[in-house]
Amino acid sequence: MRWIIMTFGFFTAAALACANPSGCGSGCAKGAIPLVETVTYAVNELGLEENSDIQTALRLYRKEMRTLSPKVPEEAFVGGHFNPAAYIAYSPSAKALQAQIDLFETIYLVLNDAQKKEFPRLMGMYQHHMQYVLPMKGGCGSSGYAAGCDVRSPANCGTKNVPPASSKKPLPAKR
């Protein structure tokens, strides 16, 4: 029971973390790891990077996220009245959430039972790790990473207050 609650909570958090498409085309919100990056990592770890169904689902998700625009849905203002249900149904965040649901449903059709248990754990591990490796500052940049962080050089990543790790081997402890 606890595992089901944790899984549901994780998917809810993942869906809400990227539901604001106004930041950038990848669908990431301020301080969040892009969902596509997280899903791609988990898929690769499961050895399914060559699966055509998953690759198609990821392509469709990216396309949908690029087409979203932060406009007010006109369908909510018909006949001189405001329709909250139409506003919610046609909002960019609702469309982004539906794209995420479609992506996860397609992926879960491909996964076997063991992979279905491993997939959310891998995504959670990746997001947890990335929040310390590549801290997001001020939302999305051109690559979705913090400004000033060169992802090709790990020595350039991290906060300014923490020096990069030394490449020297540590000395053995004296006993």
C-alpha positions as CSV (number, residue, x, y, z in Angstrom):
1,M,0.0,0.0,0.0
2,R,2.8,2.4,0.9
3,W,4.5,1.7,-2.5
4,I,1.3,2.6,-4.3
5,I,1.0,5.9,-2.5
6,M,4.6,6.8,-3.1
7,T,4.3,5.9,-6.8
8,F,1.1,8.0,-7.2
9,G,2.7,10.9,-5.3
10,F,5.8,10.8,-7.5
11,F,3.8,10.8,-10.7
12,T,1.6,13.6,-9.4
13,A,4.7,15.6,-8.5
14,A,6.3,14.9,-11.9
15,A,3.2,15.9,-13.7
16,L,2.8,19.2,-11.8
17,A,6.5,20.0,-12.0
18,C,6.3,20.4,-15.7
19,A,2.8,21.6,-16.2
20,N,3.8,25.2,-16.8
21,P,4.7,25.5,-20.5
22,S,5.2,29.2,-20.4
23,G,8.8,28.8,-19.3
24,C,10.3,27.0,-22.3
25,G,9.6,24.5,-25.0
26,S,10.8,21.5,-23.0
27,G,8.0,22.0,-20.5
28,C,10.2,22.5,-17.5
29,A,9.3,24.7,-14.6
30,K,11.6,26.9,-12.5
31,G,13.8,24.6,-10.5
32,A,12.6,21.4,-12.2
33,I,14.5,18.8,-14.3
34,P,12.9,18.5,-17.7
35,L,10.5,15.5,-17.8
36,V,11.9,14.2,-21.1
37,E,15.4,14.1,-19.7
38,T,14.2,12.2,-16.6
39,V,12.1,9.7,-18.7
40,T,14.9,9.2,-21.2
41,Y,17.3,8.4,-18.4
42,A,15.0,5.8,-16.9
43,V,14.2,4.3,-20.3
44,N,18.0,4.0,-21.1
45,E,18.7,2.4,-17.7
46,L,16.0,-0.2,-18.5
47,G,17.6,-0.9,-21.8
48,L,14.7,0.2,-23.9
49,E,16.3,3.2,-25.7
50,E,15.8,1.4,-29.0
51,N,12.1,0.7,-28.6
52,S,10.3,2.4,-31.4
53,D,7.0,2.9,-29.5
54,I,8.8,4.7,-26.6
55,Q,10.8,6.8,-29.1
56,T,7.6,7.8,-30.9
57,A,5.9,8.7,-27.6
58,L,8.8,10.9,-26.6
59,R,8.8,12.6,-30.0
60,L,5.0,13.2,-29.8
61,Y,5.4,14.6,-26.3
62,R,8.2,17.0,-27.4
63,K,6.1,18.1,-30.3
64,E,3.1,18.8,-28.1
65,M,5.1,20.7,-25.6
66,R,6.6,22.9,-28.4
67,T,3.2,23.8,-29.7
68,L,1.8,25.0,-26.4
69,S,1.6,28.7,-26.0
70,P,0.7,30.6,-22.8
71,K,-2.5,32.1,-24.1
72,V,-5.9,32.4,-22.5
73,P,-8.3,29.9,-24.1
74,E,-11.0,31.8,-26.0
75,E,-13.4,28.9,-25.7
76,A,-14.0,29.8,-22.0
77,F,-15.5,33.2,-23.0
78,V,-18.5,32.3,-25.2
79,G,-21.8,34.1,-25.3
80,G,-20.9,36.8,-22.8
81,H,-20.2,34.2,-20.0
82,F,-17.1,32.7,-18.5
83,N,-17.0,28.9,-18.5
84,P,-14.5,27.7,-15.9
85,A,-14.7,24.1,-17.1
86,A,-13.8,25.1,-20.7
87,Y,-11.0,27.3,-19.3
88,I,-9.5,24.4,-17.5
89,A,-10.0,21.9,-20.4
90,Y,-8.4,24.2,-23.0
91,S,-5.6,25.7,-20.9
92,P,-2.0,25.1,-21.9
93,S,-1.3,23.4,-18.5
94,A,-4.2,20.9,-19.1
95,K,-2.8,20.1,-22.5
96,A,0.7,19.7,-21.1
97,L,-0.7,17.4,-18.4
98,Q,-2.6,15.3,-21.0
99,A,0.6,15.0,-23.1
100,Q,2.4,13.7,-20.0
101,I,-0.3,11.2,-19.3
102,D,-0.2,10.0,-22.9
103,L,3.6,9.6,-22.6
104,F,3.4,7.6,-19.4
105,E,0.6,5.4,-20.6
106,T,2.5,4.5,-23.8
107,I,5.7,3.7,-21.8
108,Y,3.7,1.5,-19.4
109,L,2.2,-0.5,-22.3
110,V,5.8,-1.5,-23.3
111,L,7.2,-2.2,-19.8
112,N,7.0,-5.6,-18.1
113,D,6.0,-6.0,-14.5
114,A,9.6,-5.7,-13.1
115,Q,10.3,-2.7,-15.3
116,K,7.0,-1.0,-14.1
117,K,8.4,-1.2,-10.6
118,E,11.8,0.0,-11.5
119,F,10.8,2.9,-13.9
120,P,9.5,5.3,-11.2
121,R,12.4,4.5,-8.9
122,L,14.9,5.3,-11.6
123,M,13.1,8.6,-12.4
124,G,13.1,9.6,-8.8
125,M,16.8,8.7,-8.4
126,Y,17.7,10.8,-11.4
127,Q,15.7,13.8,-10.3
128,H,17.2,13.6,-6.8
129,H,20.7,13.4,-8.2
130,M,20.3,16.2,-10.7
131,Q,19.0,18.6,-8.2
132,Y,22.5,18.6,-6.6
133,V,24.6,18.1,-9.8
134,L,23.0,20.8,-12.0
135,P,21.1,23.3,-9.8
136,M,18.5,25.3,-11.7
137,K,18.8,29.0,-11.2
138,G,16.0,31.3,-12.5
139,G,14.2,28.7,-14.6
140,C,15.0,27.4,-18.0
141,G,18.0,28.4,-20.1
142,S,18.6,27.5,-23.7
143,S,19.4,24.0,-22.7
144,G,17.2,23.8,-19.6
145,Y,20.2,23.9,-17.3
146,A,21.4,26.6,-15.0
147,A,23.1,29.5,-16.6
148,G,26.9,29.3,-16.5
149,C,26.9,25.5,-16.1
150,D,28.9,23.9,-18.9
151,V,27.4,20.4,-19.0
152,R,30.4,19.2,-21.1
153,S,32.8,19.9,-18.2
154,P,31.8,18.5,-14.8
155,A,34.3,20.8,-13.1
156,N,32.2,23.8,-14.1
157,C,29.0,22.5,-12.5
158,G,27.8,23.1,-9.0
159,T,27.4,26.1,-6.8
160,K,30.0,28.8,-6.6
161,N,30.5,28.3,-2.9
162,V,31.6,24.7,-3.3
163,P,35.0,24.0,-4.9
164,P,35.2,21.3,-7.5
165,A,36.4,17.9,-6.3
166,S,40.1,17.3,-6.4
167,S,41.5,14.9,-8.9
168,K,44.2,13.8,-6.5
169,K,43.9,10.4,-4.8
170,P,43.1,10.6,-1.1
171,L,45.8,9.5,1.3
172,P,45.0,6.4,3.4
173,A,43.9,7.0,6.9
174,K,46.5,6.4,9.6
175,R,45.5,4.0,12.4
